[in-house]
């Protein structure tokens, strides 16, 4: 599951799925690629499942991501499976 919701101070990204080695590194790489500043992260694992609530802002402005097109691109990058790609995110 992937959910993205802008709020007053930041944008919240909720991720849940199967845990595996390198997953957090790949999520971090995607956020860096999308030029997101990570404000706070809550991460948990249980057996083979992983979940995260990631609060981000725009790197350039420090503001929440409110632009619908930018939110859509962010969601697409996570949903298309690029997070699982060993070569990293694509433009």
N, CA, C and O atoms as a CHARMM CRD file, in Angstrom:
* protein
*
  364
    1    1 UNK  N      0.83700  -1.17700   0.00000 PROA 1      0.00000
    2    1 UNK  CA     0.00000   0.00000   0.00000 PROA 1      0.00000
    3    1 UNK  C      0.87800   1.23500   0.00000 PROA 1      0.00000
    4    1 UNK  O      1.89300   1.28700   0.69500 PROA 1      0.00000
    5    2 UNK  N      0.48500   2.22900  -0.78100 PROA 2      0.00000
    6    2 UNK  CA     1.19700   3.50100  -0.82500 PROA 2      0.00000
    7    2 UNK  C      0.16100   4.60400  -0.74800 PROA 2      0.00000
    8    2 UNK  O     -0.77900   4.63800  -1.54200 PROA 2      0.00000
    9    3 UNK  N      0.32800   5.49100   0.18900 PROA 3      0.00000
   10    3 UNK  CA    -0.57500   6.62700   0.30800 PROA 3      0.00000
   11    3 UNK  C      0.22000   7.90300   0.50600 PROA 3      0.00000
   12    3 UNK  O      1.23000   7.91500   1.21000 PROA 3      0.00000
   13    4 UNK  N     -0.24100   8.97800  -0.12000 PROA 4      0.00000
   14    4 UNK  CA     0.42800  10.27500   0.01100 PROA 4      0.00000
   15    4 UNK  C     -0.62500  11.31200   0.35200 PROA 4      0.00000
   16    4 UNK  O     -1.65400  11.40900  -0.31600 PROA 4      0.00000
   17    5 UNK  N     -0.36000  12.09300   1.40500 PROA 5      0.00000
   18    5 UNK  CA    -1.32400  13.08900   1.85700 PROA 5      0.00000
   19    5 UNK  C     -0.59800  14.36000   2.29100 PROA 5      0.00000
   20    5 UNK  O      0.18100  14.32700   3.24300 PROA 5      0.00000
   21    6 UNK  N     -0.84500  15.49800   1.59500 PROA 6      0.00000
   22    6 UNK  CA    -0.25800  16.75700   2.06100 PROA 6      0.00000
   23    6 UNK  C     -0.98900  17.24400   3.31200 PROA 6      0.00000
   24    6 UNK  O     -2.18900  17.01800   3.46900 PROA 6      0.00000
   25    7 UNK  N     -0.25700  17.91000   4.19400 PROA 7      0.00000
   26    7 UNK  CA    -0.86100  18.49200   5.38700 PROA 7      0.00000
   27    7 UNK  C     -0.28200  19.88100   5.59500 PROA 7      0.00000
   28    7 UNK  O      0.39200  20.41300   4.71300 PROA 7      0.00000
   29    8 UNK  N     -0.53600  20.46500   6.74600 PROA 8      0.00000
   30    8 UNK  CA    -0.09400  21.83600   6.99600 PROA 8      0.00000
   31    8 UNK  C      1.42000  22.00900   6.98500 PROA 8      0.00000
   32    8 UNK  O      1.92600  22.93400   6.35000 PROA 8      0.00000
   33    9 UNK  N      2.15300  21.13600   7.67500 PROA 9      0.00000
   34    9 UNK  CA     3.58900  21.33800   7.79700 PROA 9      0.00000
   35    9 UNK  C      4.44400  20.47800   6.90000 PROA 9      0.00000
   36    9 UNK  O      5.60700  20.80100   6.65800 PROA 9      0.00000
   37   10 UNK  N      3.88200  19.36800   6.39200 PROA 10     0.00000
   38   10 UNK  CA     4.67000  18.46700   5.56500 PROA 10     0.00000
   39   10 UNK  C      3.73100  17.57400   4.76400 PROA 10     0.00000
   40   10 UNK  O      2.50900  17.68200   4.86600 PROA 10     0.00000
   41   11 UNK  N      4.31400  16.70900   3.98200 PROA 11     0.00000
   42   11 UNK  CA     3.55100  15.72300   3.21700 PROA 11     0.00000
   43   11 UNK  C      3.84500  14.35400   3.80900 PROA 11     0.00000
   44   11 UNK  O      5.00600  13.99900   4.01300 PROA 11     0.00000
   45   12 UNK  N      2.80200  13.58400   4.08500 PROA 12     0.00000
   46   12 UNK  CA     2.96200  12.26100   4.67900 PROA 12     0.00000
   47   12 UNK  C      2.89500  11.19200   3.60000 PROA 12     0.00000
   48   12 UNK  O      1.99100  11.19200   2.76500 PROA 12     0.00000
   49   13 UNK  N      3.85400  10.28700   3.62500 PROA 13     0.00000
   50   13 UNK  CA     3.88000   9.15500   2.71300 PROA 13     0.00000
   51   13 UNK  C      3.80300   7.89600   3.56600 PROA 13     0.00000
   52   13 UNK  O      4.65400   7.66400   4.42400 PROA 13     0.00000
   53   14 UNK  N      2.77600   7.08600   3.32300 PROA 14     0.00000
   54   14 UNK  CA     2.61400   5.83900   4.06200 PROA 14     0.00000
   55   14 UNK  C      2.93100   4.67600   3.13200 PROA 14     0.00000
   56   14 UNK  O      2.37100   4.57000   2.04100 PROA 14     0.00000
   57   15 UNK  N      3.82600   3.81500   3.56800 PROA 15     0.00000
   58   15 UNK  CA     4.22100   2.65100   2.78300 PROA 15     0.00000
   59   15 UNK  C      4.04400   1.39000   3.62800 PROA 15     0.00000
   60   15 UNK  O      4.43900   1.37000   4.79400 PROA 15     0.00000
   61   16 UNK  N      3.46600   0.35900   3.06600 PROA 16     0.00000
   62   16 UNK  CA     3.42400  -0.94600   3.70700 PROA 16     0.00000
   63   16 UNK  C      3.67700  -2.00300   2.64500 PROA 16     0.00000
   64   16 UNK  O      3.27100  -1.84300   1.49400 PROA 16     0.00000
   65   17 UNK  N      4.34000  -3.06900   3.02500 PROA 17     0.00000
   66   17 UNK  CA     4.61500  -4.13300   2.06600 PROA 17     0.00000
   67   17 UNK  C      5.51900  -5.19300   2.66100 PROA 17     0.00000
   68   17 UNK  O      5.66400  -5.29500   3.87900 PROA 17     0.00000
   69   18 UNK  N      6.11900  -5.97400   1.79300 PROA 18     0.00000
   70   18 UNK  CA     7.00200  -7.05600   2.19400 PROA 18     0.00000
   71   18 UNK  C      8.39100  -6.50900   2.51100 PROA 18     0.00000
   72   18 UNK  O      8.96400  -5.75800   1.72200 PROA 18     0.00000
   73   19 UNK  N      8.91800  -6.88500   3.65100 PROA 19     0.00000
   74   19 UNK  CA    10.25900  -6.46600   4.04800 PROA 19     0.00000
   75   19 UNK  C     11.29500  -7.29000   3.29400 PROA 19     0.00000
   76   19 UNK  O     11.06100  -8.45600   2.97500 PROA 19     0.00000
   77   20 UNK  N     12.43100  -6.68100   3.01500 PROA 20     0.00000
   78   20 UNK  CA    13.54100  -7.38000   2.37000 PROA 20     0.00000
   79   20 UNK  C     14.80300  -6.55500   2.55400 PROA 20     0.00000
   80   20 UNK  O     14.71700  -5.35600   2.82000 PROA 20     0.00000
   81   21 UNK  N     15.95700  -7.16000   2.42100 PROA 21     0.00000
   82   21 UNK  CA    17.21300  -6.41600   2.55100 PROA 21     0.00000
   83   21 UNK  C     17.29900  -5.29300   1.51500 PROA 21     0.00000
   84   21 UNK  O     16.98200  -5.49500   0.34300 PROA 21     0.00000
   85   22 UNK  N     17.72500  -4.12500   1.95300 PROA 22     0.00000
   86   22 UNK  CA    17.92200  -3.00200   1.04400 PROA 22     0.00000
   87   22 UNK  C     16.69800  -2.12700   0.81000 PROA 22     0.00000
   88   22 UNK  O     16.79100  -1.12100   0.10600 PROA 22     0.00000
   89   23 UNK  N     15.55300  -2.48800   1.38500 PROA 23     0.00000
   90   23 UNK  CA    14.32200  -1.73100   1.12800 PROA 23     0.00000
   91   23 UNK  C     14.43700  -0.28700   1.60500 PROA 23     0.00000
   92   23 UNK  O     14.09700   0.63200   0.86000 PROA 23     0.00000
   93   24 UNK  N     14.90900  -0.06900   2.83000 PROA 24     0.00000
   94   24 UNK  CA    15.02900   1.28900   3.35300 PROA 24     0.00000
   95   24 UNK  C     16.00100   2.11300   2.51400 PROA 24     0.00000
   96   24 UNK  O     15.77200   3.30000   2.28300 PROA 24     0.00000
   97   25 UNK  N     17.06100   1.50000   2.06700 PROA 25     0.00000
   98   25 UNK  CA    18.02600   2.19200   1.21200 PROA 25     0.00000
   99   25 UNK  C     17.37700   2.63200  -0.09800 PROA 25     0.00000
  100   25 UNK  O     17.62800   3.73700  -0.57700 PROA 25     0.00000
  101   26 UNK  N     16.54900   1.77300  -0.67100 PROA 26     0.00000
  102   26 UNK  CA    15.87700   2.10200  -1.92700 PROA 26     0.00000
  103   26 UNK  C     14.84700   3.21100  -1.73800 PROA 26     0.00000
  104   26 UNK  O     14.72700   4.10100  -2.58100 PROA 26     0.00000
  105   27 UNK  N     14.10100   3.15900  -0.62900 PROA 27     0.00000
  106   27 UNK  CA    13.13800   4.22800  -0.34200 PROA 27     0.00000
  107   27 UNK  C     13.88500   5.55200  -0.18000 PROA 27     0.00000
  108   27 UNK  O     13.44900   6.57600  -0.70500 PROA 27     0.00000
  109   28 UNK  N     14.99200   5.53900   0.53500 PROA 28     0.00000
  110   28 UNK  CA    15.79900   6.74500   0.72800 PROA 28     0.00000
  111   28 UNK  C     16.31300   7.28800  -0.60000 PROA 28     0.00000
  112   28 UNK  O     16.31600   8.50000  -0.81800 PROA 28     0.00000
  113   29 UNK  N     16.74800   6.39800  -1.48600 PROA 29     0.00000
  114   29 UNK  CA    17.23900   6.82100  -2.79600 PROA 29     0.00000
  115   29 UNK  C     16.13000   7.48000  -3.61100 PROA 29     0.00000
  116   29 UNK  O     16.37100   8.47300  -4.29700 PROA 29     0.00000
  117   30 UNK  N     14.91800   6.93500  -3.54100 PROA 30     0.00000
  118   30 UNK  CA    13.78900   7.52700  -4.27100 PROA 30     0.00000
  119   30 UNK  C     13.48000   8.91100  -3.73100 PROA 30     0.00000
  120   30 UNK  O     13.26500   9.84300  -4.50500 PROA 30     0.00000
  121   31 UNK  N     13.45500   9.05900  -2.40800 PROA 31     0.00000
  122   31 UNK  CA    13.16600  10.36700  -1.81200 PROA 31     0.00000
  123   31 UNK  C     14.23600  11.39000  -2.17800 PROA 31     0.00000
  124   31 UNK  O     13.91700  12.55100  -2.43500 PROA 31     0.00000
  125   32 UNK  N     15.49600  10.97700  -2.20600 PROA 32     0.00000
  126   32 UNK  CA    16.57700  11.87200  -2.62600 PROA 32     0.00000
  127   32 UNK  C     16.41900  12.24600  -4.10000 PROA 32     0.00000
  128   32 UNK  O     16.59800  13.40600  -4.47200 PROA 32     0.00000
  129   33 UNK  N     16.08600  11.26700  -4.93500 PROA 33     0.00000
  130   33 UNK  CA    15.86900  11.49400  -6.36100 PROA 33     0.00000
  131   33 UNK  C     14.73600  12.49000  -6.58500 PROA 33     0.00000
  132   33 UNK  O     14.81100  13.32800  -7.48400 PROA 33     0.00000
  133   34 UNK  N     13.68900  12.40000  -5.77000 PROA 34     0.00000
  134   34 UNK  CA    12.53600  13.29700  -5.89200 PROA 34     0.00000
  135   34 UNK  C     12.75400  14.63400  -5.19600 PROA 34     0.00000
  136   34 UNK  O     11.85700  15.47700  -5.17000 PROA 34     0.00000
  137   35 UNK  N     13.93400  14.82700  -4.63700 PROA 35     0.00000
  138   35 UNK  CA    14.30700  16.06600  -3.95100 PROA 35     0.00000
  139   35 UNK  C     13.37000  16.36900  -2.78400 PROA 35     0.00000
  140   35 UNK  O     12.85600  17.47900  -2.64500 PROA 35     0.00000
  141   36 UNK  N     13.16500  15.34900  -1.95100 PROA 36     0.00000
  142   36 UNK  CA    12.35000  15.48100  -0.74400 PROA 36     0.00000
  143   36 UNK  C     13.27100  15.59400   0.47400 PROA 36     0.00000
  144   36 UNK  O     14.27100  14.88400   0.58100 PROA 36     0.00000
  145   37 UNK  N     12.91900  16.48600   1.37500 PROA 37     0.00000
  146   37 UNK  CA    13.60600  16.60800   2.65200 PROA 37     0.00000
  147   37 UNK  C     12.82100  15.79200   3.67300 PROA 37     0.00000
  148   37 UNK  O     11.64300  16.06300   3.90400 PROA 37     0.00000
  149   38 UNK  N     13.45400  14.80300   4.28200 PROA 38     0.00000
  150   38 UNK  CA    12.77600  13.95600   5.25800 PROA 38     0.00000
  151   38 UNK  C     12.76400  14.67600   6.60600 PROA 38     0.00000
  152   38 UNK  O     13.81100  14.99600   7.16700 PROA 38     0.00000
  153   39 UNK  N     11.55000  14.92200   7.11100 PROA 39     0.00000
  154   39 UNK  CA    11.36100  15.61600   8.38100 PROA 39     0.00000
  155   39 UNK  C     11.29400  14.61800   9.53100 PROA 39     0.00000
  156   39 UNK  O     11.86800  14.85400  10.59400 PROA 39     0.00000
  157   40 UNK  N     10.59400  13.50000   9.32100 PROA 40     0.00000
  158   40 UNK  CA    10.40900  12.49500  10.35700 PROA 40     0.00000
  159   40 UNK  C     10.05800  11.16400   9.69800 PROA 40     0.00000
  160   40 UNK  O      9.41200  11.12700   8.65000 PROA 40     0.00000
  161   41 UNK  N     10.49000  10.08100  10.32200 PROA 41     0.00000
  162   41 UNK  CA    10.15900   8.74600   9.82500 PROA 41     0.00000
  163   41 UNK  C      9.78800   7.86000  11.01200 PROA 41     0.00000
  164   41 UNK  O     10.46100   7.86000  12.04300 PROA 41     0.00000
  165   42 UNK  N      8.71300   7.11100  10.84400 PROA 42     0.00000
  166   42 UNK  CA     8.36400   6.04000  11.77200 PROA 42     0.00000
  167   42 UNK  C      8.38100   4.77100  10.93300 PROA 42     0.00000
  168   42 UNK  O      7.64200   4.65300   9.95600 PROA 42     0.00000
  169   43 UNK  N      9.22900   3.82400  11.31900 PROA 43     0.00000
  170   43 UNK  CA     9.44000   2.62200  10.53300 PROA 43     0.00000
  171   43 UNK  C      9.28100   1.41000  11.42900 PROA 43     0.00000
  172   43 UNK  O      9.73800   1.42000  12.57200 PROA 43     0.00000
  173   44 UNK  N      8.64300   0.37300  10.93000 PROA 44     0.00000
  174   44 UNK  CA     8.49300  -0.84400  11.71000 PROA 44     0.00000
  175   44 UNK  C      8.53900  -2.05700  10.80300 PROA 44     0.00000
  176   44 UNK  O      8.21600  -1.98700   9.61800 PROA 44     0.00000
  177   45 UNK  N      8.94800  -3.16600  11.38700 PROA 45     0.00000
  178   45 UNK  CA     8.93500  -4.44900  10.68500 PROA 45     0.00000
  179   45 UNK  C      8.35400  -5.49100  11.62100 PROA 45     0.00000
  180   45 UNK  O      8.48100  -5.38300  12.84100 PROA 45     0.00000
  181   46 UNK  N      7.72200  -6.49300  11.05100 PROA 46     0.00000
  182   46 UNK  CA     7.20900  -7.62600  11.80900 PROA 46     0.00000
  183   46 UNK  C      7.18100  -8.82700  10.87200 PROA 46     0.00000
  184   46 UNK  O      6.49900  -8.82300   9.84700 PROA 46     0.00000
  185   47 UNK  N      7.93600  -9.84900  11.24700 PROA 47     0.00000
  186   47 UNK  CA     8.07600 -11.03800  10.40000 PROA 47     0.00000
  187   47 UNK  C      8.53500 -10.60500   9.01600 PROA 47     0.00000
  188   47 UNK  O      9.64900 -10.09800   8.88100 PROA 47     0.00000
  189   48 UNK  N      7.72800 -10.78500   7.99500 PROA 48     0.00000
  190   48 UNK  CA     8.14200 -10.42300   6.63300 PROA 48     0.00000
  191   48 UNK  C      7.50100  -9.13000   6.14900 PROA 48     0.00000
  192   48 UNK  O      7.60100  -8.80200   4.96700 PROA 48     0.00000
  193   49 UNK  N      6.84800  -8.39000   7.03700 PROA 49     0.00000
  194   49 UNK  CA     6.16000  -7.15600   6.65000 PROA 49     0.00000
  195   49 UNK  C      6.93900  -5.93800   7.12600 PROA 49     0.00000
  196   49 UNK  O      7.63500  -5.99200   8.14000 PROA 49     0.00000
  197   50 UNK  N      6.81800  -4.84300   6.38700 PROA 50     0.00000
  198   50 UNK  CA     7.44300  -3.57300   6.75300 PROA 50     0.00000
  199   50 UNK  C      6.43700  -2.46400   6.53900 PROA 50     0.00000
  200   50 UNK  O      5.56100  -2.56200   5.68000 PROA 50     0.00000
  201   51 UNK  N      6.56400  -1.42700   7.31000 PROA 51     0.00000
  202   51 UNK  CA     5.70500  -0.26800   7.15400 PROA 51     0.00000
  203   51 UNK  C      6.47400   0.98400   7.52500 PROA 51     0.00000
  204   51 UNK  O      7.40900   0.94400   8.32400 PROA 51     0.00000
  205   52 UNK  N      6.07000   2.09000   6.93700 PROA 52     0.00000
  206   52 UNK  CA     6.72300   3.36000   7.24200 PROA 52     0.00000
  207   52 UNK  C      5.72900   4.49700   7.06000 PROA 52     0.00000
  208   52 UNK  O      4.88600   4.48300   6.16300 PROA 52     0.00000
  209   53 UNK  N      5.85600   5.47800   7.93900 PROA 53     0.00000
  210   53 UNK  CA     5.16400   6.74500   7.78400 PROA 53     0.00000
  211   53 UNK  C      6.27500   7.77700   7.67500 PROA 53     0.00000
  212   53 UNK  O      6.99900   8.03100   8.63700 PROA 53     0.00000
  213   54 UNK  N      6.40100   8.36500   6.49700 PROA 54     0.00000
  214   54 UNK  CA     7.49900   9.28000   6.21100 PROA 54     0.00000
  215   54 UNK  C      6.91500  10.67000   5.98900 PROA 54     0.00000
  216   54 UNK  O      6.02100  10.84700   5.16100 PROA 54     0.00000
  217   55 UNK  N      7.41700  11.65300   6.72600 PROA 55     0.00000
  218   55 UNK  CA     6.96000  13.02900   6.59100 PROA 55     0.00000
  219   55 UNK  C      8.05300  13.80700   5.85900 PROA 55     0.00000
  220   55 UNK  O      9.19600  13.86500   6.31200 PROA 55     0.00000
  221   56 UNK  N      7.69000  14.40600   4.72200 PROA 56     0.00000
  222   56 UNK  CA     8.67000  15.09400   3.88500 PROA 56     0.00000
  223   56 UNK  C      8.20000  16.50200   3.53800 PROA 56     0.00000
  224   56 UNK  O      7.02100  16.83700   3.65300 PROA 56     0.00000
  225   57 UNK  N      9.16500  17.31300   3.10800 PROA 57     0.00000
  226   57 UNK  CA     8.88800  18.62300   2.53500 PROA 57     0.00000
  227   57 UNK  C      9.67000  18.73100   1.23400 PROA 57     0.00000
  228   57 UNK  O     10.53700  17.90600   0.94700 PROA 57     0.00000
  229   58 UNK  N      9.35300  19.75400   0.45400 PROA 58     0.00000
  230   58 UNK  CA    10.11600  20.04100  -0.75900 PROA 58     0.00000
  231   58 UNK  C     11.52200  20.45500  -0.33700 PROA 58     0.00000
  232   58 UNK  O     11.68300  21.28900   0.55400 PROA 58     0.00000
  233   59 UNK  N     12.53100  19.88200  -0.96600 PROA 59     0.00000
  234   59 UNK  CA    13.91100  20.22200  -0.62800 PROA 59     0.00000
  235   59 UNK  C     14.19600  21.70700  -0.83300 PROA 59     0.00000
  236   59 UNK  O     14.85900  22.33300  -0.00600 PROA 59     0.00000
  237   60 UNK  N     13.70200  22.26800  -1.92600 PROA 60     0.00000
  238   60 UNK  CA    14.01700  23.65100  -2.28600 PROA 60     0.00000
  239   60 UNK  C     13.32000  24.68400  -1.40600 PROA 60     0.00000
  240   60 UNK  O     13.87800  25.74900  -1.14000 PROA 60     0.00000
  241   61 UNK  N     12.09700  24.37400  -0.95000 PROA 61     0.00000
  242   61 UNK  CA    11.30600  25.37800  -0.23100 PROA 61     0.00000
  243   61 UNK  C     11.09300  25.06600   1.24100 PROA 61     0.00000
  244   61 UNK  O     10.81600  25.97000   2.03000 PROA 61     0.00000
  245   62 UNK  N     11.21700  23.80200   1.62200 PROA 62     0.00000
  246   62 UNK  CA    10.91600  23.40900   2.98700 PROA 62     0.00000
  247   62 UNK  C      9.43000  23.33900   3.27900 PROA 62     0.00000
  248   62 UNK  O      9.02300  23.20400   4.43300 PROA 62     0.00000
  249   63 UNK  N      8.62000  23.43000   2.23400 PROA 63     0.00000
  250   63 UNK  CA     7.16100  23.41600   2.37200 PROA 63     0.00000
  251   63 UNK  C      6.59400  22.05400   1.97600 PROA 63     0.00000
  252   63 UNK  O      7.27000  21.27300   1.30700 PROA 63     0.00000
  253   64 UNK  N      5.35400  21.76500   2.38600 PROA 64     0.00000
  254   64 UNK  CA     4.71800  20.51300   1.95600 PROA 64     0.00000
  255   64 UNK  C      4.61100  20.45000   0.43900 PROA 64     0.00000
  256   64 UNK  O      4.57300  21.48000  -0.23400 PROA 64     0.00000
  257   65 UNK  N      4.56400  19.25000  -0.08200 PROA 65     0.00000
  258   65 UNK  CA     4.34500  19.05500  -1.51900 PROA 65     0.00000
  259   65 UNK  C      2.83600  19.14900  -1.74500 PROA 65     0.00000
  260   65 UNK  O      2.08500  18.26000  -1.34400 PROA 65     0.00000
  261   66 UNK  N      2.39900  20.22800  -2.38600 PROA 66     0.00000
  262   66 UNK  CA     0.97400  20.44900  -2.61100 PROA 66     0.00000
  263   66 UNK  C      0.57200  20.38700  -4.07700 PROA 66     0.00000
  264   66 UNK  O     -0.61000  20.26600  -4.40000 PROA 66     0.00000
  265   67 UNK  N      1.56000  20.47100  -4.96400 PROA 67     0.00000
  266   67 UNK  CA     1.28200  20.45700  -6.39700 PROA 67     0.00000
  267   67 UNK  C      0.75700  19.07900  -6.80700 PROA 67     0.00000
  268   67 UNK  O      1.45300  18.08000  -6.62500 PROA 67     0.00000
  269   68 UNK  N     -0.47000  19.00700  -7.36200 PROA 68     0.00000
  270   68 UNK  CA    -1.04700  17.70600  -7.73500 PROA 68     0.00000
  271   68 UNK  C     -0.16400  16.90100  -8.68600 PROA 68     0.00000
  272   68 UNK  O     -0.07400  15.68100  -8.55500 PROA 68     0.00000
  273   69 UNK  N      0.48500  17.55900  -9.63300 PROA 69     0.00000
  274   69 UNK  CA     1.34400  16.84200 -10.57200 PROA 69     0.00000
  275   69 UNK  C      2.56000  16.25500  -9.84800 PROA 69     0.00000
  276   69 UNK  O      2.94700  15.11600 -10.11100 PROA 69     0.00000
  277   70 UNK  N      3.14900  17.01200  -8.96000 PROA 70     0.00000
  278   70 UNK  CA     4.31300  16.52900  -8.18800 PROA 70     0.00000
  279   70 UNK  C      3.89800  15.35800  -7.28800 PROA 70     0.00000
  280   70 UNK  O      4.63700  14.38200  -7.16600 PROA 70     0.00000
  281   71 UNK  N      2.72900  15.45200  -6.66400 PROA 71     0.00000
  282   71 UNK  CA     2.22200  14.35200  -5.83400 PROA 71     0.00000
  283   71 UNK  C      2.00600  13.10200  -6.67900 PROA 71     0.00000
  284   71 UNK  O      2.30500  11.98900  -6.24800 PROA 71     0.00000
  285   72 UNK  N      1.48200  13.29700  -7.88900 PROA 72     0.00000
  286   72 UNK  CA     1.22600  12.17500  -8.78900 PROA 72     0.00000
  287   72 UNK  C      2.52900  11.50100  -9.21200 PROA 72     0.00000
  288   72 UNK  O      2.61100  10.27300  -9.24700 PROA 72     0.00000
  289   73 UNK  N      3.53700  12.29100  -9.52900 PROA 73     0.00000
  290   73 UNK  CA     4.83500  11.73900  -9.92100 PROA 73     0.00000
  291   73 UNK  C      5.44200  10.96800  -8.75200 PROA 73     0.00000
  292   73 UNK  O      5.98700   9.88000  -8.93800 PROA 73     0.00000
  293   74 UNK  N      5.34800  11.52900  -7.55300 PROA 74     0.00000
  294   74 UNK  CA     5.87500  10.86100  -6.36400 PROA 74     0.00000
  295   74 UNK  C      5.19200   9.51600  -6.16400 PROA 74     0.00000
  296   74 UNK  O      5.85700   8.50800  -5.92400 PROA 74     0.00000
  297   75 UNK  N      3.88300   9.49800  -6.26000 PROA 75     0.00000
  298   75 UNK  CA     3.12400   8.25600  -6.11300 PROA 75     0.00000
  299   75 UNK  C      3.50600   7.26100  -7.20400 PROA 75     0.00000
  300   75 UNK  O      3.69700   6.07700  -6.92800 PROA 75     0.00000
  301   76 UNK  N      3.61900   7.74100  -8.44600 PROA 76     0.00000
  302   76 UNK  CA     3.97700   6.86400  -9.56700 PROA 76     0.00000
  303   76 UNK  C      5.33000   6.20300  -9.37100 PROA 76     0.00000
  304   76 UNK  O      5.48700   5.01300  -9.64400 PROA 76     0.00000
  305   77 UNK  N      6.31200   6.96900  -8.89800 PROA 77     0.00000
  306   77 UNK  CA     7.65200   6.41000  -8.71900 PROA 77     0.00000
  307   77 UNK  C      7.61700   5.25400  -7.72200 PROA 77     0.00000
  308   77 UNK  O      8.28500   4.24000  -7.92500 PROA 77     0.00000
  309   78 UNK  N      6.84400   5.40100  -6.64900 PROA 78     0.00000
  310   78 UNK  CA     6.73400   4.31200  -5.67500 PROA 78     0.00000
  311   78 UNK  C      5.89300   3.16200  -6.21900 PROA 78     0.00000
  312   78 UNK  O      6.25100   2.00300  -6.01100 PROA 78     0.00000
  313   79 UNK  N      4.79000   3.44100  -6.90600 PROA 79     0.00000
  314   79 UNK  CA     3.87100   2.39400  -7.35200 PROA 79     0.00000
  315   79 UNK  C      4.38600   1.57100  -8.51700 PROA 79     0.00000
  316   79 UNK  O      4.09400   0.37900  -8.60400 PROA 79     0.00000
  317   80 UNK  N      5.13400   2.17100  -9.39900 PROA 80     0.00000
  318   80 UNK  CA     5.57600   1.47500 -10.60100 PROA 80     0.00000
  319   80 UNK  C      6.59800   0.39400 -10.27700 PROA 80     0.00000
  320   80 UNK  O      6.96100  -0.40400 -11.14100 PROA 80     0.00000
  321   81 UNK  N      7.05600   0.37100  -9.04300 PROA 81     0.00000
  322   81 UNK  CA     8.00900  -0.66200  -8.64400 PROA 81     0.00000
  323   81 UNK  C      9.44100  -0.23000  -8.79700 PROA 81     0.00000
  324   81 UNK  O     10.35200  -1.04800  -8.67100 PROA 81     0.00000
  325   82 UNK  N      9.65900   1.03700  -9.06500 PROA 82     0.00000
  326   82 UNK  CA    11.02600   1.49800  -9.21500 PROA 82     0.00000
  327   82 UNK  C     11.77100   1.41800  -7.89400 PROA 82     0.00000
  328   82 UNK  O     13.00100   1.36200  -7.88100 PROA 82     0.00000
  329   83 UNK  N     11.04200   1.41100  -6.78000 PROA 83     0.00000
  330   83 UNK  CA    11.70000   1.26000  -5.48800 PROA 83     0.00000
  331   83 UNK  C     12.39200  -0.08900  -5.41900 PROA 83     0.00000
  332   83 UNK  O     13.44100  -0.21400  -4.78700 PROA 83     0.00000
  333   84 UNK  N     11.82800  -1.08800  -6.05200 PROA 84     0.00000
  334   84 UNK  CA    12.41000  -2.42600  -6.03600 PROA 84     0.00000
  335   84 UNK  C     13.45800  -2.66200  -7.08600 PROA 84     0.00000
  336   84 UNK  O     14.06500  -3.73200  -7.11900 PROA 84     0.00000
  337   85 UNK  N     13.69100  -1.69400  -7.94700 PROA 85     0.00000
  338   85 UNK  CA    14.65800  -1.85100  -9.02000 PROA 85     0.00000
  339   85 UNK  C     16.08200  -1.76900  -8.47500 PROA 85     0.00000
  340   85 UNK  O     16.40500  -0.84700  -7.72500 PROA 85     0.00000
  341   86 UNK  N     16.91200  -2.69700  -8.83500 PROA 86     0.00000
  342   86 UNK  CA    18.30800  -2.67000  -8.38400 PROA 86     0.00000
  343   86 UNK  C     19.08600  -1.55000  -9.04700 PROA 86     0.00000
  344   86 UNK  O     20.13400  -1.15100  -8.53800 PROA 86     0.00000
  345   87 UNK  N     18.60300  -1.03000 -10.17200 PROA 87     0.00000
  346   87 UNK  CA    19.31600   0.05800 -10.83800 PROA 87     0.00000
  347   87 UNK  C     18.90200   1.41700 -10.31000 PROA 87     0.00000
  348   87 UNK  O     19.48900   2.43000 -10.69000 PROA 87     0.00000
  349   88 UNK  N     17.87400   1.46000  -9.41400 PROA 88     0.00000
  350   88 UNK  CA    17.44600   2.73100  -8.83000 PROA 88     0.00000
  351   88 UNK  C     16.32400   3.36200  -9.60900 PROA 88     0.00000
  352   88 UNK  O     15.88200   2.82700 -10.62500 PROA 88     0.00000
  353   89 UNK  N     15.85900   4.50600  -9.13100 PROA 89     0.00000
  354   89 UNK  CA    14.72500   5.16400  -9.77900 PROA 89     0.00000
  355   89 UNK  C     15.10900   5.72400 -11.13500 PROA 89     0.00000
  356   89 UNK  O     16.25400   6.10600 -11.37500 PROA 89     0.00000
  357   90 UNK  N     14.12800   5.76000 -12.00700 PROA 90     0.00000
  358   90 UNK  CA    14.32600   6.33100 -13.33500 PROA 90     0.00000
  359   90 UNK  C     13.65500   7.68300 -13.40100 PROA 90     0.00000
  360   90 UNK  O     12.68400   7.92000 -12.68300 PROA 90     0.00000
  361   91 UNK  N     14.14900   8.58600 -14.25000 PROA 91     0.00000
  362   91 UNK  CA    13.48400   9.89400 -14.38300 PROA 91     0.00000
  363   91 UNK  C     12.10000   9.77200 -14.95400 PROA 91     0.00000
  364   91 UNK  O     11.41300  10.77900 -15.12700 PROA 91     0.00000
